[in-house]
Amino acid sequence: MTAPRPAHRAAYDVAVPAQALLGEGPTWDPVARRLLWIDILGSRVHTYDPSDGRRTLRRTEQHVGAAKPRAGGGLVLNLRDGVGLLDPDDTFRWLHREPVPGRRANDAAVAPDGSLWAGTMRYDEAAGGGTLSRYAGDGAAEVLLDDVTVSNGTGWSPDGRLMYYVDTPTRRIDVFDVFDVRADGQTGQTGQTGGGRIAGRRPLAGIEEGAGFPDGLCVDADGCVWVALWDGGAVRRYTPAGELDRVITLPVPRVTACAFGGPDLTDLYITTARVGLTAPHPLAGSLLVVPDAGRGVAQPAFAG
């Protein structure tokens, strides 16, 4: 387990003061030049334009675990009963509907090949009740991991050869090798395509007792992994070797996810939650930002 270094305090700003129950999933949309983020339990999809402060809000019919841009416009939504598509004209349709009683959607990410890797979990957080699945643009679905408790942060190395993943109760960030599947059925390690097979699961880093639980994550241009710490009041940065080299401390305990955004992808946006807190901090549930925190990688749109 990696030993923590002294925390680095960074100047954060409040991008959007809010009271989201479970703020999550910050995602920079480079076409619209705005940030997407959600409130899972509030069933809301938010947008924020840092150039003028303009904000929008859209309510969903179900709890929403993630909202990501689509290549042709609109959004792909990881919802309680499956994955849905929101067209640019605001029309909704299901891409893959598979309701499971007692289960909901959680975090999701778009792979370098344009597929959606979407997680689920049980409302009661029963061990092994969740999954991580891959959805192609035509709706084809494949379960990649089927013994997950709280499926959370997912991200890829800049060259697409590694996939990082968090199942929160394990207190680990894990890393997988990523492989393509060719037309002849053979596999080979991917070259910046983020193929549909993963293998060689191993720990990158562990979160020590008392420091919180790993939640959402993102990967920067240096290949370092930034992870939000639920009940840890911080975002940490780990090198590709699993060494802790930066800690951003925050005033809210339930830090949920992080992503780079802004025109140059240098600002780190951080979502937070207030659910379950008897005396939440005034900023709990707000969208925070640390300007010039690093250098992010442009995220692909969903190919569907």
Backbone torsions as a table, in degrees:
resi	resn	phi	psi	omega
1	MET	NA	137.6	-177.4
2	THR	-73.9	130.6	177.5
3	ALA	-79.7	132.3	-177.9
4	PRO	-71.8	148.6	172.5
5	ARG	-97.9	167.2	176.6
6	PRO	-55.9	142.8	-177.0
7	ALA	-68.9	145.9	172.6
8	HIS	-102.6	120.7	178.1
9	ARG	-85.1	128.3	179.8
10	ALA	-116.5	148.4	179.1
11	ALA	-75.8	116.2	177.9
12	TYR	-107.0	153.6	173.4
13	ASP	-116.9	159.7	173.6
14	VAL	-93.9	107.2	179.9
15	ALA	-73.0	-48.1	179.7
16	VAL	-137.6	108.7	173.9
17	PRO	-69.6	125.3	-175.7
18	ALA	-153.6	170.3	176.6
19	GLN	-125.3	48.5	179.0
20	ALA	-61.1	135.8	175.7
21	LEU	-64.4	-47.8	-178.3
22	LEU	-142.1	74.2	176.5
23	GLY	-62.4	140.1	-175.5
24	GLU	-159.0	175.3	164.4
25	GLY	58.4	42.9	177.4
26	PRO	-62.7	133.8	-177.0
27	THR	-145.6	125.4	178.0
28	TRP	-83.8	127.1	175.9
29	ASP	-98.7	104.5	-174.4
30	PRO	-71.1	-22.3	179.4
31	VAL	-76.2	-51.2	178.6
32	ALA	-79.5	-12.2	-179.3
33	ARG	54.8	50.5	179.4
34	ARG	-148.0	164.5	179.5
35	LEU	-99.9	133.4	170.3
36	LEU	-97.1	141.4	169.2
37	TRP	-155.2	163.7	-172.5
38	ILE	-131.4	163.1	166.5
39	ASP	-117.9	104.2	-172.8
40	ILE	-57.5	-56.4	-174.8
41	LEU	-78.6	-18.0	174.4
42	GLY	-85.7	-5.7	179.8
43	SER	53.9	52.3	-177.3
44	ARG	-134.3	140.4	171.6
45	VAL	-111.9	121.8	-178.8
46	HIS	-107.3	151.7	166.6
47	THR	-128.5	152.9	179.9
48	TYR	-143.7	125.6	177.5
49	ASP	-102.7	108.5	-176.2
50	PRO	-69.4	-14.9	-178.5
51	SER	-72.8	-32.1	-178.3
52	ASP	-134.8	0.9	179.0
53	GLY	79.0	4.0	-177.0
54	ARG	-66.2	138.5	-178.5
55	ARG	-129.7	148.2	172.2
56	THR	-131.3	162.4	179.6
57	LEU	-143.0	132.8	175.2
58	ARG	-128.5	128.8	177.4
59	ARG	-86.6	142.2	176.2
60	THR	-108.1	158.4	-177.4
61	GLU	-75.0	-17.5	-178.2
62	GLN	-135.0	165.5	171.5
63	HIS	-57.3	135.1	-173.5
64	VAL	-117.5	123.4	-177.3
65	GLY	-88.9	-23.5	-178.7
66	ALA	-165.3	152.4	174.2
67	ALA	-138.6	123.2	-176.5
68	LYS	-130.5	149.0	178.4
69	PRO	-66.4	148.8	174.5
70	ARG	-103.9	152.5	-176.9
71	ALA	-61.3	-34.1	-179.3
72	GLY	-96.0	11.3	-176.8
73	GLY	100.5	158.6	-176.5
74	GLY	85.2	-165.8	-174.4
75	LEU	-132.9	153.2	165.5
76	VAL	-106.9	134.2	-173.2
77	LEU	-119.7	130.9	171.5
78	ASN	-92.4	106.4	-172.3
79	LEU	-111.8	170.1	-177.7
80	ARG	-53.3	-43.0	-173.5
81	ASP	-100.7	10.0	179.1
82	GLY	144.0	-161.6	-177.6
83	VAL	-107.9	128.8	-178.6
84	GLY	-123.4	162.7	179.9
85	LEU	-116.9	132.9	173.5
86	LEU	-109.8	114.9	-177.8
87	ASP	-77.2	163.5	-179.9
88	PRO	-56.6	-27.8	179.1
89	ASP	-87.1	11.2	176.9
90	ASP	78.7	11.1	175.3
91	THR	-77.5	135.1	179.8
92	PHE	-106.3	143.2	171.9
93	ARG	-151.4	152.3	178.8
94	TRP	-80.5	135.6	170.1
95	LEU	-90.1	-43.3	179.1
96	HIS	-151.6	110.8	-178.1
97	ARG	-106.7	124.6	-178.1
98	GLU	-152.2	73.2	-178.0
99	PRO	-68.1	137.9	175.8
100	VAL	-127.9	118.3	-178.7
101	PRO	-54.4	132.9	177.2
102	GLY	82.6	2.7	-177.8
103	ARG	-118.3	147.0	176.8
104	ARG	-135.1	168.5	176.1
105	ALA	-77.9	153.2	172.8
106	ASN	-134.7	-147.8	-172.4
107	ASP	-60.0	156.1	177.7
108	ALA	-151.6	162.2	179.0
109	ALA	-150.3	152.9	177.2
110	VAL	-96.5	125.4	-179.4
111	ALA	-75.3	164.5	178.4
112	PRO	-56.9	-24.3	179.4
113	ASP	-87.4	3.4	177.7
114	GLY	89.4	2.0	176.3
115	SER	-83.0	157.3	177.9
116	LEU	-101.1	126.4	175.7
117	TRP	-106.0	106.6	-168.6
118	ALA	-117.6	136.6	-178.2
119	GLY	-104.3	157.6	174.2
120	THR	-134.1	168.6	176.5
121	MET	-159.6	159.8	174.4
122	ARG	-82.4	148.8	177.6
123	TYR	-59.9	-34.3	-179.9
124	ASP	-87.4	4.1	178.4
125	GLU	58.1	33.2	177.5
126	ALA	-61.9	138.5	-177.9
127	ALA	-59.4	133.0	177.0
128	GLY	73.7	9.9	-176.4
129	GLY	-87.3	-1.0	-178.0
130	GLY	-113.5	178.0	-178.2
131	THR	-144.3	165.5	164.2
132	LEU	-125.0	121.8	-176.4
133	SER	-125.7	155.1	178.3
134	ARG	-109.8	130.2	-179.6
135	TYR	-119.4	123.5	175.9
136	ALA	-85.0	168.1	-177.9
137	GLY	-63.8	-22.6	178.9
138	ASP	-89.5	4.3	178.4
139	GLY	95.1	-6.6	177.7
140	ALA	-62.5	134.0	-175.4
141	ALA	-125.5	146.3	178.5
142	GLU	-144.6	128.3	176.0
143	VAL	-78.2	123.0	-179.6
144	LEU	-93.9	-40.9	177.4
145	LEU	-132.3	128.9	-174.5
146	ASP	-120.8	13.5	179.0
147	ASP	-131.5	56.9	-174.6
148	VAL	-109.0	145.1	177.8
149	THR	-98.0	-59.8	176.4
150	VAL	-128.3	91.2	-179.2
151	SER	-66.9	126.3	-175.0
152	ASN	-135.2	-131.4	-169.3
153	GLY	-52.0	136.1	177.5
154	THR	-138.9	133.6	179.1
155	GLY	-162.1	165.3	-175.6
156	TRP	-121.4	149.7	174.1
157	SER	-65.7	157.6	-178.0
158	PRO	-56.4	-29.9	179.5
159	ASP	-90.0	1.4	176.8
160	GLY	75.6	4.6	-175.7
161	ARG	-87.7	-15.6	-178.6
162	LEU	-126.6	144.6	174.1
163	MET	-122.0	130.1	179.3
164	TYR	-103.0	144.3	-172.4
165	TYR	-151.4	145.9	178.7
166	VAL	-125.4	123.3	162.2
167	ASP	-107.4	103.6	-162.1
168	THR	-49.3	-47.6	-176.0
169	PRO	-64.2	-16.5	178.2
170	THR	-71.7	-16.4	-177.0
171	ARG	60.3	28.9	-178.3
172	ARG	-129.0	153.4	159.6
173	ILE	-102.1	120.6	179.9
174	ASP	-101.8	159.3	178.3
175	VAL	-131.2	140.8	178.4
176	PHE	-122.8	153.4	164.4
177	ASP	-81.7	143.8	-177.3
178	VAL	-111.6	136.5	-177.7
179	PHE	-128.9	147.4	171.0
180	ASP	-88.0	154.9	171.6
181	VAL	-115.2	117.5	-177.2
182	ARG	-83.8	172.5	-177.8
183	ALA	-61.6	-28.3	-179.8
184	ASP	-84.2	3.9	177.8
185	GLY	87.9	-6.4	179.0
186	GLN	-80.6	156.7	179.5
187	THR	-115.3	154.8	175.6
188	GLY	-155.7	151.0	-175.6
189	GLN	-64.2	136.9	-173.9
190	THR	-67.5	153.2	172.3
191	GLY	-123.0	86.7	178.8
192	GLN	62.9	29.2	176.4
193	THR	-115.8	-17.3	178.7
194	GLY	61.1	55.2	-174.4
195	GLY	-60.5	179.7	-169.8
196	GLY	-94.3	16.2	178.0
197	ARG	-126.8	140.9	177.0
198	ILE	-129.6	148.5	-178.9
199	ALA	-157.9	170.1	175.2
200	GLY	71.2	38.3	-178.4
201	ARG	-58.9	132.7	179.9
202	ARG	-155.6	155.9	-179.8
203	PRO	-75.8	135.2	170.1
204	LEU	-88.3	-46.0	-178.2
205	ALA	-158.2	151.9	176.2
206	GLY	-115.0	149.7	177.6
207	ILE	-100.0	120.6	-174.5
208	GLU	-69.7	155.1	179.3
209	GLU	-56.5	135.0	178.8
210	GLY	92.1	-6.5	-178.4
211	ALA	-102.2	5.1	-179.0
212	GLY	98.4	-171.3	-176.7
213	PHE	-123.8	139.7	179.6
214	PRO	-67.6	140.0	-177.3
215	ASP	-126.4	-123.1	-179.1
216	GLY	-73.9	156.9	-179.3
217	LEU	-142.8	166.6	170.7
218	CYS	-146.5	162.5	-178.7
219	VAL	-119.4	133.7	-177.3
220	ASP	-94.9	-179.7	-175.6
221	ALA	-66.5	-19.2	176.3
222	ASP	-88.0	1.0	-177.8
223	GLY	81.6	9.4	178.4
224	CYS	-84.2	148.8	-176.7
225	VAL	-103.9	123.6	175.0
226	TRP	-101.9	129.8	-177.5
227	VAL	-132.0	136.3	176.8
228	ALA	-83.9	144.0	-177.8
229	LEU	-112.8	108.0	175.2
230	TRP	-67.2	129.2	-175.0
231	ASP	61.1	21.5	177.6
232	GLY	-119.7	-10.7	177.2
233	GLY	56.7	37.8	-175.1
234	ALA	-160.4	163.2	166.4
235	VAL	-121.6	131.5	179.4
236	ARG	-112.3	151.6	174.5
237	ARG	-118.0	126.1	178.1
238	TYR	-114.8	140.0	176.4
239	THR	-73.5	167.6	177.0
240	PRO	-60.5	-18.1	176.4
241	ALA	-88.1	0.2	178.9
242	GLY	86.9	13.5	179.9
243	GLU	-89.7	134.8	177.2
244	LEU	-77.6	122.1	-179.0
245	ASP	-127.6	-0.1	175.6
246	ARG	-160.1	142.4	174.5
247	VAL	-133.8	125.0	174.4
248	ILE	-104.0	114.4	-179.8
249	THR	-89.9	142.8	-175.9
250	LEU	-131.5	159.5	-175.2
251	PRO	-81.7	-8.5	-177.8
252	VAL	-105.8	136.3	-175.0
253	PRO	-73.7	-37.2	-172.1
254	ARG	-96.6	81.7	177.4
255	VAL	-89.8	128.9	-166.3
256	THR	-111.5	-35.9	-175.8
257	ALA	-164.9	165.5	-179.4
258	CYS	-149.5	153.5	178.5
259	ALA	-161.4	147.8	176.1
260	PHE	-83.5	140.3	179.7
261	GLY	-149.7	-170.5	-173.8
262	GLY	90.5	163.3	-175.7
263	PRO	-55.5	-33.5	-179.0
264	ASP	-104.6	7.2	-179.8
265	LEU	54.2	43.7	-179.3
266	THR	-113.4	-8.9	-178.6
267	ASP	-99.0	131.6	-178.6
268	LEU	-94.8	112.9	177.2
269	TYR	-92.0	139.6	-172.4
270	ILE	-133.3	126.8	175.9
271	THR	-96.9	156.3	-176.7
272	THR	-139.9	169.4	-177.6
273	ALA	-136.3	157.8	175.6
274	ARG	-124.6	-2.5	-178.3
275	VAL	-60.1	136.3	176.2
276	GLY	80.7	1.0	-178.8
277	LEU	-97.6	128.0	-179.0
278	THR	-77.2	-30.4	178.2
279	ALA	-136.1	73.8	-174.6
280	PRO	-65.4	146.5	172.6
281	HIS	-60.4	147.8	-180.0
282	PRO	-54.7	-26.1	-179.3
283	LEU	-94.2	-1.8	179.3
284	ALA	-61.6	127.1	-176.5
285	GLY	95.3	-2.0	179.5
286	SER	-89.1	162.4	172.0
287	LEU	-95.7	119.7	-179.0
288	LEU	-106.2	163.5	177.5
289	VAL	-146.3	138.7	173.3
290	VAL	-110.9	105.3	-177.8
291	PRO	-66.1	145.6	175.6
292	ASP	51.6	43.7	-178.9
293	ALA	-79.0	-24.4	-176.6
294	GLY	174.6	-150.0	-179.6
295	ARG	-137.8	116.3	-177.5
296	GLY	-88.0	-178.1	178.3
297	VAL	-118.6	135.3	178.8
298	ALA	-60.6	131.8	-178.5
299	GLN	-94.2	139.0	-179.3
300	PRO	-71.7	157.8	173.6
301	ALA	-89.4	156.9	178.2
302	PHE	-68.7	131.2	-175.7
303	ALA	-87.2	61.0	-179.6
304	GLY	-162.1	NA	NA
